[in-house]
Every structure is written in C-alpha cells, then in structure tokens.
C-alpha cells in the first residue's frame, strides 16, 4: 500500500501527460506533409527515373565496351589451321574484348539528350508545383481546423453564458420578479447551444481527420493545431494589380513552366524523328585470342597460354548504313512526333488562358472577402453593443427575455461570422499566392 501511494500520483501524472493531445504548428504540418504525403513521395521517386534517363542519353556519346568468351566441342569433319580437313573431336575456346562508337546517326543522340534534359526540367517543375499543392492543401486544412477550434470555443463560451443566464432567470422566477415562461425559454436555448457544441465538436473531429490523412498521421492520435502569429490587418491592407498578377503567374507557375519544357522536349523528339532518313556511321575495334585442342594423343598440342599468345587477332573498321526503304516507319515517326508537338503547343496556349482565369478568380474572391470582413467587423461591434445593452436592460427589468435572446443570437452569429470571414480572408490570400505560383511555407507563416 505504501508503494501504491508513492507511485500512484506519478503514474497518474504520466497518464495525464500521455492523454494530452500533441500540439502541431503550421511549420511542422507543412514539413510533415512535404516529407510524408504519398503524392509527394511518388513525385520525388519519378524524378529519379528522369535523372537516370538523362544519364543514359549522356552515356550514348561514349563508346561501349564488352568482353565475350565461349567454349565449344565439335565432332566430325572440320578444318584445322595446320592440317587442313580432319575428322575428329576437337575443343575450342575463344575470348575477345571489343568496343563500338557511334560516329554519326543523324543528330539522334543530340536531340535525345536535349529532349531528356527538358523532360527532367519539366519533372523538377512538377515537383515544385506538387510542393505548392501540398502546402496549399495543408494550409487550407490547417486553417479549417483552426476555424473549427475557434467555432467550438465560441459555442462552448456561449453555452456557459446561456447557462449563467438560466441560473439568473431561475433566481428571478423564484423571487417572483419574472414569469416562469422565461425560464422554459432559456432552458430551450441552453439545449440548443448544447447541440451547437456537439455539432462544432464533430466538425472539428472530421476536419482533423482530413488533415491527418494528408499528413499521413495516425488518426487515433489526437492533436491540436497552434495558430501562427498571422497579422490579418496586414493582409487587409494589401492591394494588387491584376495585370501584375498575370505577369507574376506566367513567370512563376511551375505547372506552366513544366508544360513549356515538355513542349521543347517534344520539338527535339520531332527533330530526332528525321534520323530515319539519314545514314548511320559507327566505328569498331576488337581484340581476341583462341585455343584449339584436337583431342588426339598423337598430335602435340600447344599449352593453353601459349596458344592464347600465338592465336591473337585484332579487327577494326567502320560500318555505314544508308536507309533506303524502311516500310514507312521513319515517315510515321516523323508525323507522330509532329502531331505530338503541335498538341503540346495547343496545351501551352490553353494553360496560359486558364492560368489567367484562375488568377482573376482568386483576385476577385480576395477583394470580395476583404469587403465581407469589413462588414463582419461592423456587424460584430453593433451586435456586441446591442447584446450588452439588452443584458443590462433585462437585469433592471426594462427588457423581456425574448429581446435578450434575440440580441444574444445576433451577437453569437456576428461573432462566428467574424471568425469565419477572418479565416476566409486568409484562405483567399493563400489561394491568390497559389494561383500566381509564389506560394511558399515561409510566406504563409510570415
């Protein structure tokens, strides 16, 4: 028992400590998302394959080098280098080392290298845009959880306020200074606010689960998000020029720059397709040696190493291939790559228009929410003053409980609307940065 009383408080403290939800900052959430998100992992993996493809194109300019060898046994009539035609069972061994270098292949290697370099560049742009996708998604989900926490706090505070009001009204009814119906109305309001707390809590749980899925966190482990030191007044003061936003987006949107890189890669694919009409020239060189054993005890056989020294050979030369008729394969490749290039050009032009539309939409939404936030501020101040006035009037008997309830409902709505429009303003600023391609984790955090 003495041990229990000694360890009991310590175990309880450990249990309470373990039960506390983990605190998650915005910087930590973005860092986890960029490292653990499945889409981000796959994009990074794909980048390695593009790097390997470019390395192959570079290596195509170097000669190949290989070693070949073989051993065989032959029975029946055959040619001996010294005796001529013999009928015997012989053993042979051969080994050689050779190399080949492409001298000219219609600029195929140059265009292949340039195409792979542009595709690698495009994948790097895709990685950058994917990072912005993750930052955008994490930021919006993080803000939504922050809003849910704020709405839950507002609902809980309002529930406490309504409970205190119920206690006051109960005292007035007991004293006979208020009708009993006021007590029933207030009890109904308390029940309504209890429901709002439950609904706000459920919304928070669901949105935290969505954020946990994006970050690949264990949904069974609870966490709370910490609000960064964002200055909403600074965001309210921001002004933008739509034309400047267009220019910024076309200069910074990684998805647009990626498609431009793919367009340049497809152009070199089209140029490379002309290789089917041009000659192919390569040089080669080979060094080899062989060993021969007639398997005849009456015939002396040179030792293995001596034969390898005496039966050495060297060959070198140049190969020339001139295409004459390849069953229209070169023509088909040329047409196919030209069509692909034209289609990518059309995609670039279409994406440029879409980028401008996305920027315009994000800009107008930002302006709208800024105006809505100003309205919410005015409504909040008015509703707060009206509620405080009605509360004082009800206390001294100059207002009814219905008037107090209406004023409180207006104040609660204005308070929640102010919180929502404030976070919506942050949402739209992030959307605007995302649309213009300048979104970074550091920019959001600061």
N, C-alpha and C positions, 0 to 999 in steps of 0.2 A: 504493500500500500504506500509506503514511503517513497519507493521508486516511482510508482504511478503518479503521485502528487508532484514529484520532481520533474518527470518527463512530460506529464500531461500538458502543462502550458506551452512547453517547447513544441510538442507535436501539433498542438492546436495552432500555434503561430505558423509552423511550416505549412499546415493545411490551408490556412487562410492565405498565406503567401502564394501557394500554388494555385489557389482558386482565383486570384486576381487576374483579370484579362491582360494580355500583352498590349502595350502601347505601341502604336505604329505611326511613325511620322511619314510625311509625304515623300521625303528623300529616300527613306527606307523602302517605301512601297514601290517607287519607280525603280530603284536598284534591284529589288527582288523581281519585278516584272521583266526588266531587261535581261535578267540572268535566267529566270526560271520559266518564262512563258513559252509554251510549246511552239507557237508560230515563230518566235524569235530564235529559238534553238534550231528549227528547221532551216530558217533563212541563213543562219551562220553556217550550218552544215553544207548547204548548197553552194555557198561562196567558195568552199574548199574545192569543190569539183570544177568550178570555173577557173580557179587558180591552177589546178592540175592540167586543164585543157590548154591554157595559155603556155604552160611549161612544155607541153608536147609540141606545140607549134614552134617554139623557140628551138627545141631539140631537132626539129626537122631540117635545120640548116647544117647540122653536123653529120659526119659520116657514121654509118652503122659499123659495128664490129662484132664478129661472131666466130666461134670455134666449132668445127664439126669433125666427127670421127665415126668410124664404123668398122666392124669386124664381120667377116663372112667366110663361109666354106663352100667350095664349088666342086662338083664331081662330074666327070665326063670330058669330052674334047674341049680344049681351051688353048689359048695362046700364051706361051711363055716367052718372055722377052729375050732369053738367051737360046732356048732350044726350038722355038717355034711352036708347032702344033703338038700337043701332048694329050694323052688320055689318062687322067689321074684325078686324085682327090687333093685339092690344094686349099690352103688357108691364107686369108688376106686381111691386112689391117691398114687403114688409111686415116690420116688426120690432116686437117688444114685450118688455117685462120685466114679470114677474108674480110674485106671492107668494101662498101659501096658509097659513093657520094653523088647526090643529085646535083647536076650542073645547071640544068635549065628545065623547068616544067611549066612554062607559060605564066610566071609570077604567081603560081598557085600557093607557094609557101608564104610569100609576102602578104598576099591578100588574106590567107587563112590566119596568119599571125595578127594582122590588123583587126580582122573580124573578131577573133577570140579576145583581143585586148579590149575592144569596145564592149563585148558582152560581159567581160569581167568588170569593167567600169559600170555597166548597167546594173550588175548584181550588187555592186557596192552602193549604188544609189538606192537600190531596192532595200538593202539592209538599213540605210539611213532612214528611208521612209517608213520601214517597218518599226524602227525605233520610235519614230514620231507617232505611229499608230498606237504602239503600246503606251507611250507617255500620255497621249490623248485619252485613250481608254481608261488607263489607271487614274488620270486626273479627274475625269468626269465621274467615275465610280467613287473615287475618294471624296469628291465634293458632295456627291449624293449621300454618302454615309454621314458626312459632316452635317448636311442638312437634316437628315433623319434624326441624328443625335440632338440637334437643336430643336426640332419639332417635338421630339419626345420630352425634352427638358421643359419646353413651353407647356406641353399638355400636362405634365406632372405638376408644374408650378400652379397652373390654373386649377387643377384638381384640388390641390391643397387650399388655394384661395376659396374655391367653392365650398370646401368642407368647413373652413373657418366661418364663411358667411352663413352656412347652415347652422352652425353652433350658435352664432349671434341671433339668427332668426328664431331658433328654438328657445333661446332665453327671452326674446321679446314676446313670443307666443305664451310662454309660461307666465310671464308677468302680465299678460293680458293687453299689451300695447300693440300687438299685431294680430291679424286674423290667422287662423290655423291653416288656411289655404296657402298662405305664403310659405309655410313650412313644407307642404306637399310639393309645391312648385320647385322649391330649392332642392329637395331630395331628388326629384326627377332630373334637375340639372346636374347634380353630383353623379348620378348614374350615367348620364350622357358623357360627362367628362371622363368617367372611368372607362367607357367604351373607346373614347378617343385615345386614351393612354394605351390601351391594348392594341388598337389599330396602328398607332405610331410605333409601338414596340415591334409588331410583326413586320412592318415596312422596313425597319432598321435591320432586323434579322435577315430578311430576304436580300436586301441590297449588300449587306456584309458578305453573304454567301456568294453573290455575283463577283464581288471584289476578290474574295478568297479563291474563286475559280480562276480568275485572270492571273493572280499571283501564284497559283498552284500551292496554296496553303491548305493545311488540314482544316476542313470546315468544322470539325469537332472542337478545335481550339479557339476560344473566344479572344477577341481583340477589340481595342478601341482606337479610333484614329485621332490624332492630335492636330488641332487646327494650326496651320502655319501663320506667321505674322504677316498676313496679307493686308495691304492698305487699300481698302475699297474706295476711299476718297481719291487716291491717286489714279485709280482706274476710271473713276467718274470724270476726271479732268482730262482724260486722253482724247485727242482729236486726230482724225486720219483723213488723208486724201485718197479717194477711190482710185484715181489714176496711178498714184504712187503705190498703192496696194497691188494693183495689177502687175506693175513692173517688178515689185518685190517677189511676187508669187512666181512669175516666169523665170526669175533668176535663182530662186531658192527651192522651188518644189522639186524634191528628189524624184518623184514619180514622173514628172515631165522631163527632167534631165535624163532619167533612165530610158525613156522611150526615144529620146533624141540619140542616145548612144546605140540603142538597138537599130535605129534607122541607119546609122553609119555602118554598123556591122552588116546589115542586110545589103548595103551598097557594095561592100567588099565581097560578099558572097556572090553577088551578081557579076562582079568583075572576075572572080575566080572561076565562074562557070565557063568563061571563054577558053579555059585550059584545054577543053576537049577538042579544040580546033588547032592547037599548037603542038609542035614536036616536043619530045621528051628526050633529054640527054643526060646520061649518067656515066660516071667512071667507076672502075672496079679494080681491085688488086687482091691476089690470093697467094698465100704461101702454104705448101703442103709437103707431106712425106708419106711413104708407104712401106709395107713389109710384106714379103711373099715367102710362103713355105710350101714346097711341092709335096711334103709328107712322104718323101722317097728316101729310104735309108741309104740307097746307093748314090744319091745326089747330095753333094755337100751344100749346106745352107749357111749363108752368112748370118752372123749374130744379129739379133733384133736391132740393137742400137747402131750397128754398122750399116745395116740396110737403110735405116731411117736417115743416116748421113749421106748415103750414096744415091738414094732414090728421092731426093728432094726436087721440088718443082716450083716454079713461080709463073704466075699468069697475071696479066693486067691488060686493060684496054678501055674502050669507050663504047657504050651502047647508044644507039639512036633509034627512036621510034617515031614514025610520022603517021598520025591518024589519017586514014583515007575514008573509011566508012565504018561508023560505029553504031549503025542501026538507029540513028537519030537521037542517041542518048545525050550527046552534047547539046543539041538543039532543045531538047526537052528540059535539060537542067538550066539552060540559059533563060528560057521562057518562064519556068517555075520561079527562079530567083528574081527575075524582073517583076513578076506579079507580086511576090512577097514584099519586095522593096516598095512598090507603089502602095500596097496596102498599109505598110508601116507609116509611109508619109501621110496617108489619109488619117491614120490613127493619131499621129502627132498633131495634125491640124484640128482634129476633133477634141483632143485632150486640152489643147490651148484654149478653145472656146469653153470647155467645161470648167477649166481652172478659173477663168474669169467669172463664170456664173457662180461658182462656189464662193469666190471671194466677195462678189456682190451680195450674195445671200447672207454670208457671215457678217458683212459690214452693216447691212440694213437691220439685221437682227440685233446686233450690238447697239445700234442707235435706238432701236425700239425699247430694248431692255433698260438702257440708261434712262430714257424718259419714264419708263414704268417704275424704276427705282425712286426717282424724284417724287412721283405721285405717291408711292408707298410711304415715303418718309413723311409727307404732309398728312396722309391718312392716319399714320401711326400717332403723330403728335396730336391730331384732333381727337382721335378715339381715346387716347390715354387721358387727355384733359376732360373729355365728356364722362368717362368712367369714374374718374376721381371725384368729379362734381356730383354725379348721381350717387356715389357711395356716401359722400358727406351728407347729401340731402336725405338719403334714406335713413341714415343714422339719427338725424334730428326730426324725422317724420314728415319731411316735405316731399318725398318721392315714394312711389309704390315699388313693390318688389319686382313687378313686371318691367318697369322702367329701368331698374337696376340690372335685371337680367339682359335686357336688350343692349344696354350700354356695355356690359361685360362681354357679350357675344361679339359686338362690334370691335371692342378692344382686342379680344383674342384673335379675331380674324385679321385685324390690321397688323398685329404683332407677327403672326405666322406669315402673312403676305410679305412683310418687310424682310423676314429671314429668307423666304423663297426667292424674292426678286434680287436680293443681295447675292445669293449663290448663283442665280441665273445670270447675273452680270459677270461673275467670274467664269461661268460656263462659256458665255459668248466671247469673252476675251480669249479664252483658250481655243475656241472654235476659229476665231479670226487668225490667231497665230498658226493654227494647224492648216487653215486654208491658204495662207501665204507662205507656208513652208519654213517658218522661223521658230517653230515650237521646240523648246528645249526644257529639260527638267530644271535647269538652273534659272531659266527665265520665269517659269511658273513659281518657283519657290521664292524668288525675289520680288 
